[in-house]
Amino acid sequence: MNESVFKAMSDATRRKIIELLKDGPKSAGEIAEHFSHAQPTISRHLTVLKHAKLITDRREGTFIIYQLNTTVLQEWLIWLFDHFGGGEQDEEK
């Protein structure tokens, strides 16, 4: 599993961004409205998430729209469950 995914998901702000994007694509401004952080700080968090391939972006006019990359997110969740359990196997131990 790519370490950049773990780095990205280790931060509460980035986890909240992921949570916001589960409801659909949003611009950087729409994302920033949910935080007290300055816009450059949110941009840095978005860059980390993009580097980990957890989100993708596309340009629409003057806006950059961000959305979840559900494939990578699913792979990460599967890896977590495979390595740390949470199912019947853990209950048997």
C-alpha positions in Angstrom: 0.0 0.0 0.0 1.3 3.4 -1.0 2.6 5.3 2.1 1.3 8.6 0.6 -2.3 7.3 1.3 -1.4 6.8 5.0 0.1 10.2 5.2 -2.9 11.8 3.5 -5.4 10.0 5.8 -3.4 10.7 9.0 -4.6 14.3 9.1 -8.1 15.3 10.4 -8.5 18.1 7.9 -7.8 15.8 5.0 -10.2 13.2 6.4 -12.9 15.9 6.6 -12.2 16.9 3.0 -12.7 13.3 1.9 -15.9 13.2 3.9 -17.1 16.4 2.2 -16.3 15.0 -1.2 -18.3 11.8 -0.6 -21.4 14.0 -1.3 -20.1 14.9 -4.7 -17.6 17.1 -6.5 -16.8 20.5 -5.1 -14.6 23.5 -5.9 -11.7 24.5 -3.7 -13.8 27.4 -2.5 -16.7 25.2 -1.5 -14.4 23.0 0.4 -12.7 25.9 2.1 -16.1 27.2 3.4 -16.1 24.3 5.9 -12.9 25.3 7.5 -11.3 28.2 9.4 -8.0 27.6 7.6 -6.7 30.0 5.0 -7.2 29.1 1.4 -3.5 28.3 0.8 -3.6 25.8 3.7 -6.6 24.0 2.1 -4.8 24.0 -1.2 -1.8 22.2 0.4 -4.2 19.6 1.9 -5.8 19.1 -1.5 -2.3 18.7 -3.1 -1.5 15.9 -0.5 -4.7 14.2 -1.3 -4.1 14.4 -5.1 -0.5 13.1 -4.6 -2.0 10.1 -2.8 -4.5 9.7 -5.7 -7.4 9.9 -3.2 -8.9 12.7 -5.2 -8.8 14.0 -8.8 -9.4 17.4 -10.2 -10.6 19.0 -13.4 -10.9 22.5 -14.6 -14.3 24.0 -15.2 -13.8 27.6 -16.5 -12.0 29.4 -13.7 -12.7 26.8 -11.1 -10.9 23.6 -10.2 -13.4 20.9 -9.2 -12.3 18.1 -6.9 -13.8 14.7 -6.5 -13.1 11.4 -4.8 -11.1 8.7 -6.5 -13.2 5.9 -5.1 -11.0 3.2 -6.6 -8.0 4.2 -4.5 -10.2 4.7 -1.4 -11.7 1.3 -1.8 -8.3 -0.3 -2.3 -7.0 1.4 0.9 -10.1 0.2 2.9 -9.7 -3.3 1.7 -6.0 -3.3 2.7 -6.9 -2.0 6.1 -9.5 -4.7 6.7 -7.1 -7.4 5.4 -4.4 -6.3 7.7 -6.2 -5.1 10.8 -9.4 -7.2 10.7 -12.7 -6.1 11.9 -14.5 -9.2 10.8 -15.3 -12.7 12.1 -11.6 -13.7 12.2 -10.9 -11.2 15.0 -13.8 -12.4 17.1 -12.4 -16.0 17.0 -9.0 -14.9 18.5 
